[in-house]
Amino acid sequence: MKKLYSLFVMALLVCSVIPFVMANDASDSITPDITTEDFAPLVWMCDSRAVVDDTVEAGTTPGSALIEREQNYAFEGESIAWDVLVMDKNGINKVEDVYATVGYDNQGADNPIEVNCVPNTMSSIPASCNARIGEEAITTFNSAVMKGYTCTLTVEPDMYGDAWITVEATDLDGLVGTMDENEYWFLNPVVALTIDGDLAFDNVRPGTSSYSDTLLVGNDADSGSGVRLEMFIAGTDFYDSDSSGAMCPTSNVLSLSNFAYFATNGYYSTTAMGDAEGYMSIPSGERITQANEIIGGIQYPGSHTTGNVLTPGSEMALTFRLNLPEPCNGDFDTGSIYFWGEAI
């Protein structure tokens, strides 16, 4: 009996230990260290870039493309416009600003902001954007991280000289992305003409033709600006400033129609367009809209004759002819012949 009791006690002890061992469960935890990349915005120029005319010159259409502009200069009121795609993998709402900058010393980021860009309706990625992150081509438009913008920079009166122009985007962390295609422009170059020589007809016999010394008319625009000038000519009638009883041939005026000119510029001249001597008449007027091209005659707006264009520092030669009427009396010293150079 005593032995049976001992076995019973041991069984109770075993039973009391087993639940304790099964409840002895262990646990622990670890916190991941996750850092999200601060993604700098990316800016790609896409399939729309335009250089747009101002409204100053008569005959131009406001907002028309400056297709005749072959050099990198721009004047007050003219515009340069781009469509760009901006991407920020942290979210497009994190992009704080998109703008065009103008810098006179260095290209790239952190130049002065001149104009803010405005969102456009871009909803797909044009192939011309060549949107890439490293070797990865970005072809699918994701409005959560992308947006299209249109940027239009209009040249202001106080902008002057060689300038780097591009489009930049900045986010709320101050990170900046820059369009790869920096453009280099000469803004508001000084445009000027030179006239080398005097236009004088001395002691001309009535009823005869007289020829002047040859004058040189040159493009004196800023060196390095590349400004190409289309050349024009016009003039007025001439009068005698003294009370001399002038008459030529029937009144006290020497008509501009008695004057003509011959011009050469490299290969080109007025030979094919002028009279038997190659001389051309001078149109009457005091404004460029009333003038003729010096070599080429009248042209439609936006077009020009190749030989009628001067680059900075170049000149064309002009010789004038006066067919003095008979009878004629007086010294006709009041009146003008005008030269204009229009930047193209």
C-alpha positions as CSV (number, residue, x, y, z in Angstrom):
1,M,0.0,0.0,0.0
2,K,2.8,2.4,0.8
3,K,4.4,1.7,-2.5
4,L,1.2,2.5,-4.4
5,Y,1.0,5.8,-2.7
6,S,4.5,6.8,-3.7
7,L,3.8,6.1,-7.3
8,F,0.7,8.2,-7.1
9,V,2.7,11.1,-5.7
10,M,5.2,10.9,-8.5
11,A,2.5,10.9,-11.1
12,L,1.1,14.0,-9.6
13,L,4.6,15.7,-9.7
14,V,5.0,14.8,-13.4
15,C,1.6,16.1,-14.3
16,S,2.3,19.4,-12.5
17,V,5.6,19.9,-14.4
18,I,4.4,19.3,-17.9
19,P,2.0,22.3,-18.2
20,F,4.8,24.6,-17.0
21,V,7.2,23.4,-19.7
22,M,4.7,23.8,-22.5
23,A,3.9,27.5,-21.5
24,N,7.5,28.6,-21.6
25,D,7.2,30.4,-25.1
26,A,9.8,33.0,-26.3
27,S,9.4,35.9,-28.8
28,D,11.4,38.9,-30.1
29,S,11.2,41.7,-32.8
30,I,13.3,43.8,-35.1
31,T,12.6,47.2,-36.7
32,P,13.6,47.6,-40.4
33,D,15.7,50.6,-41.3
34,I,14.0,51.9,-44.5
35,T,15.3,55.1,-46.2
36,T,13.4,56.4,-49.3
37,E,15.6,58.1,-51.9
38,D,15.2,61.9,-52.1
39,F,14.6,61.9,-55.9
40,A,15.7,65.0,-57.7
41,P,13.2,66.1,-60.4
42,L,14.0,65.2,-64.0
43,V,13.2,67.5,-66.9
44,W,13.1,66.4,-70.5
45,M,12.4,68.7,-73.5
46,C,9.8,67.1,-75.8
47,D,8.5,67.6,-79.3
48,S,7.6,71.2,-79.1
49,R,10.1,74.1,-79.4
50,A,9.4,77.4,-81.0
51,V,10.9,80.8,-81.5
52,V,8.1,83.4,-81.9
53,D,8.1,86.8,-83.4
54,D,7.1,90.0,-81.7
55,T,4.5,92.5,-83.0
56,V,6.8,95.5,-83.7
57,E,7.6,95.2,-87.4
58,A,4.7,95.9,-89.8
59,G,3.6,92.9,-91.8
60,T,4.4,90.4,-89.1
61,T,1.8,88.2,-87.5
62,P,1.7,88.2,-83.7
63,G,3.0,84.9,-82.4
64,S,4.2,83.7,-85.8
65,A,7.3,81.5,-86.0
66,L,10.6,83.2,-86.7
67,I,11.5,80.9,-89.5
68,E,14.0,83.4,-91.0
69,R,16.0,83.5,-87.7
70,E,19.1,81.5,-88.5
71,Q,21.4,82.8,-85.8
72,N,21.2,82.8,-82.0
73,Y,20.1,86.3,-81.3
74,A,16.7,87.6,-79.9
75,F,15.2,91.0,-79.3
76,E,12.8,92.5,-76.8
77,G,9.3,91.0,-77.2
78,E,10.5,87.9,-79.1
79,S,9.8,84.5,-77.3
80,I,11.3,81.1,-77.0
81,A,9.0,78.3,-75.9
82,W,9.4,74.7,-74.9
83,D,7.1,71.8,-73.9
84,V,8.8,69.7,-71.2
85,L,8.1,66.6,-69.2
86,V,8.9,66.7,-65.4
87,M,9.2,63.5,-63.3
88,D,9.6,63.1,-59.6
89,K,9.5,59.5,-58.2
90,N,8.7,61.0,-54.8
91,G,5.4,62.3,-56.3
92,I,4.7,65.0,-58.8
93,N,2.9,67.0,-56.0
94,K,6.3,67.3,-54.4
95,V,7.5,69.4,-57.3
96,E,7.4,73.0,-56.0
97,D,8.2,75.0,-59.2
98,V,9.1,74.7,-62.8
99,Y,10.7,77.7,-64.5
100,A,13.0,79.0,-67.2
101,T,16.3,80.6,-66.2
102,V,18.7,83.0,-67.9
103,G,22.4,83.0,-66.9
104,Y,25.2,85.2,-68.3
105,D,28.2,83.3,-66.8
106,N,27.4,79.6,-66.5
107,Q,25.0,77.1,-67.9
108,G,23.0,74.7,-65.8
109,A,21.3,75.0,-62.4
110,D,20.8,78.0,-60.1
111,N,20.7,80.8,-62.6
112,P,18.2,83.6,-62.1
113,I,14.5,82.6,-62.6
114,E,12.9,84.6,-65.4
115,V,9.5,82.9,-66.1
116,N,7.4,80.2,-64.5
117,C,6.1,77.4,-66.6
118,V,2.5,76.4,-66.7
119,P,1.0,72.8,-66.7
120,N,-0.3,71.5,-70.0
121,T,-2.4,68.6,-71.1
122,M,0.3,66.1,-71.8
123,S,-1.0,62.6,-71.1
124,S,1.5,60.4,-72.9
125,I,5.3,60.5,-73.4
126,P,6.3,61.6,-76.9
127,A,9.3,59.6,-78.2
128,S,11.1,62.9,-78.8
129,C,11.4,63.4,-75.0
130,N,13.8,60.5,-74.9
131,A,12.8,60.1,-71.2
132,R,15.4,57.9,-69.5
133,I,16.8,57.2,-66.1
134,G,20.2,55.8,-66.8
135,E,19.7,53.0,-69.3
136,E,16.0,52.7,-68.4
137,A,13.6,54.1,-71.1
138,I,10.5,55.7,-69.6
139,T,7.6,55.1,-72.0
140,T,4.5,55.0,-69.8
141,F,3.0,58.2,-68.6
142,N,2.2,58.1,-64.8
143,S,0.3,61.1,-63.7
144,A,1.2,60.4,-60.0
145,V,4.9,61.1,-60.7
146,M,4.8,63.0,-64.1
147,K,3.4,66.2,-65.5
148,G,3.8,68.2,-68.7
149,Y,4.6,71.9,-68.7
150,T,4.8,74.7,-71.3
151,C,7.6,77.3,-70.7
152,T,7.5,80.6,-72.7
153,L,10.4,83.0,-72.1
154,T,9.9,86.5,-73.6
155,V,13.0,88.7,-74.0
156,E,12.8,91.7,-71.7
157,P,14.3,95.2,-72.4
158,D,17.0,94.9,-69.7
159,M,18.3,91.5,-70.9
160,Y,21.6,92.0,-72.8
161,G,24.5,89.9,-74.0
162,D,25.4,86.3,-74.3
163,A,23.1,84.2,-72.1
164,W,22.5,80.5,-71.2
165,I,18.8,79.6,-71.2
166,T,17.2,76.4,-69.9
167,V,14.3,75.0,-67.9
168,E,14.6,73.8,-64.3
169,A,12.4,72.1,-61.7
170,T,12.8,72.3,-57.9
171,D,11.1,70.2,-55.2
172,L,10.1,70.8,-51.6
173,D,13.5,69.5,-50.4
174,G,15.3,72.1,-52.5
175,L,16.6,69.5,-55.0
176,V,16.9,70.8,-58.6
177,G,16.7,69.1,-62.0
178,T,17.7,70.9,-65.2
179,M,16.8,70.3,-68.8
180,D,19.9,69.0,-70.6
181,E,19.4,71.2,-73.6
182,N,20.9,74.5,-72.5
183,E,20.5,77.2,-75.2
184,Y,22.9,80.0,-76.0
185,W,21.5,83.3,-77.1
186,F,22.7,86.9,-77.6
187,L,19.9,89.0,-76.2
188,N,19.0,92.5,-77.4
189,P,22.2,93.0,-79.5
190,V,22.8,96.6,-80.6
191,V,21.9,97.0,-84.3
192,A,23.6,99.7,-86.2
193,L,24.7,100.7,-89.8
194,T,27.8,102.4,-91.0
195,I,27.9,104.6,-94.1
196,D,31.4,105.1,-95.5
197,G,31.6,107.9,-98.1
198,D,29.8,111.0,-99.2
199,L,27.0,111.3,-101.6
200,A,27.8,114.4,-103.6
201,F,27.1,115.6,-107.2
202,D,29.2,118.7,-107.9
203,N,28.8,121.0,-110.9
204,V,26.4,118.7,-112.8
205,R,25.4,120.0,-116.2
206,P,21.6,120.0,-116.8
207,G,20.5,117.3,-119.2
208,T,23.4,114.9,-118.4
209,S,24.0,111.9,-116.1
210,S,26.5,112.1,-113.2
211,Y,27.8,109.4,-111.0
212,S,28.8,109.5,-107.3
213,D,31.7,108.0,-105.6
214,T,30.9,104.5,-104.4
215,L,29.6,104.3,-100.8
216,L,29.9,101.4,-98.4
217,V,26.9,100.5,-96.3
218,G,27.8,98.1,-93.5
219,N,26.3,96.0,-90.7
220,D,27.7,97.4,-87.4
221,A,25.8,95.2,-85.0
222,D,27.5,93.9,-81.8
223,S,30.5,91.8,-82.6
224,G,29.7,88.1,-81.9
225,S,26.0,88.6,-82.0
226,G,25.5,87.0,-85.4
227,V,22.8,89.6,-86.3
228,R,22.0,89.4,-90.0
229,L,20.5,92.5,-91.5
230,E,18.2,92.6,-94.5
231,M,19.0,95.9,-96.3
232,F,16.5,98.5,-97.6
233,I,16.6,101.9,-99.3
234,A,14.2,104.8,-99.8
235,G,14.3,108.5,-100.2
236,T,12.6,111.9,-100.5
237,D,12.5,114.7,-103.1
238,F,15.2,117.4,-102.8
239,Y,14.8,121.2,-102.4
240,D,17.0,124.3,-102.5
241,S,17.3,125.7,-99.0
242,D,18.1,129.2,-100.4
243,S,15.7,131.6,-102.0
244,S,17.5,131.2,-105.4
245,G,14.6,130.9,-107.8
246,A,15.3,127.2,-108.2
247,M,13.5,125.3,-111.0
248,C,14.2,121.7,-112.1
249,P,12.6,121.4,-114.7
250,T,9.3,123.0,-114.0
251,S,9.2,123.6,-110.2
252,N,11.5,124.2,-107.3
253,V,11.9,120.5,-106.6
254,L,14.4,117.9,-107.8
255,S,12.3,114.7,-107.9
256,L,13.7,111.5,-106.4
257,S,12.8,109.8,-109.6
258,N,15.9,111.3,-111.2
259,F,18.1,109.2,-108.9
260,A,19.1,105.5,-109.2
261,Y,21.7,103.2,-107.7
262,F,23.9,100.2,-108.5
263,A,24.7,97.8,-105.7
264,T,27.0,94.8,-105.3
265,N,27.4,92.3,-102.4
266,G,29.7,89.4,-103.2
267,Y,28.3,87.4,-106.0
268,Y,25.1,89.4,-106.1
269,S,24.2,92.8,-107.7
270,T,21.4,94.8,-109.1
271,T,22.4,94.0,-112.6
272,A,19.6,91.5,-113.4
273,M,16.9,93.7,-111.8
274,G,17.9,97.2,-112.9
275,D,17.8,99.1,-116.1
276,A,20.2,98.7,-119.0
277,E,23.1,99.8,-116.8
278,G,21.9,97.7,-113.9
279,Y,20.7,100.7,-111.9
280,M,17.5,100.6,-109.8
281,S,15.1,103.4,-108.9
282,I,14.8,104.6,-105.3
283,P,11.3,104.3,-103.8
284,S,9.8,107.3,-102.1
285,G,9.3,107.0,-98.4
286,E,10.6,107.7,-94.9
287,R,9.8,104.3,-93.3
288,I,11.0,100.8,-93.9
289,T,7.5,99.7,-95.0
290,Q,7.9,102.0,-98.0
291,A,11.3,100.8,-98.9
292,N,12.8,98.3,-101.4
293,E,15.4,95.7,-100.7
294,I,18.7,97.2,-101.9
295,I,19.4,94.0,-103.9
296,G,16.3,92.1,-104.8
297,G,13.3,94.4,-105.0
298,I,10.1,94.0,-102.9
299,Q,9.8,90.8,-100.8
300,Y,7.0,89.4,-98.8
301,P,7.3,89.5,-95.0
302,G,9.5,86.7,-93.7
303,S,11.4,86.2,-97.0
304,H,14.6,87.8,-98.2
305,T,17.0,87.8,-101.1
306,T,20.3,86.1,-100.2
307,G,22.5,88.8,-101.7
308,N,20.6,91.5,-99.7
309,V,21.8,90.3,-96.3
310,L,24.8,91.6,-94.4
311,T,26.5,89.8,-91.5
312,P,28.2,91.8,-88.7
313,G,31.2,93.6,-90.1
314,S,30.3,93.1,-93.8
315,E,29.4,95.8,-96.3
316,M,27.8,96.3,-99.7
317,A,28.9,98.9,-102.2
318,L,26.5,101.4,-103.8
319,T,27.1,103.9,-106.6
320,F,24.4,106.5,-107.3
321,R,23.4,108.1,-110.7
322,L,21.7,111.5,-111.1
323,N,19.9,112.2,-114.4
324,L,19.7,116.0,-114.0
325,P,16.7,117.4,-116.0
326,E,17.0,120.2,-118.5
327,P,16.4,123.0,-117.7
328,C,17.5,123.0,-114.1
329,N,18.7,125.7,-111.8
330,G,19.5,125.6,-108.0
331,D,21.5,123.8,-105.4
332,F,19.3,121.1,-104.0
333,D,20.7,120.4,-100.5
334,T,17.6,119.5,-98.5
335,G,16.3,115.9,-98.7
336,S,17.5,112.4,-97.8
337,I,18.2,109.0,-99.0
338,Y,17.6,106.4,-96.2
339,F,19.1,103.1,-95.5
340,W,17.6,100.5,-93.1
341,G,18.8,97.2,-91.8
342,E,16.2,94.8,-90.5
343,A,17.3,91.9,-88.4
344,I,16.1,88.6,-89.8
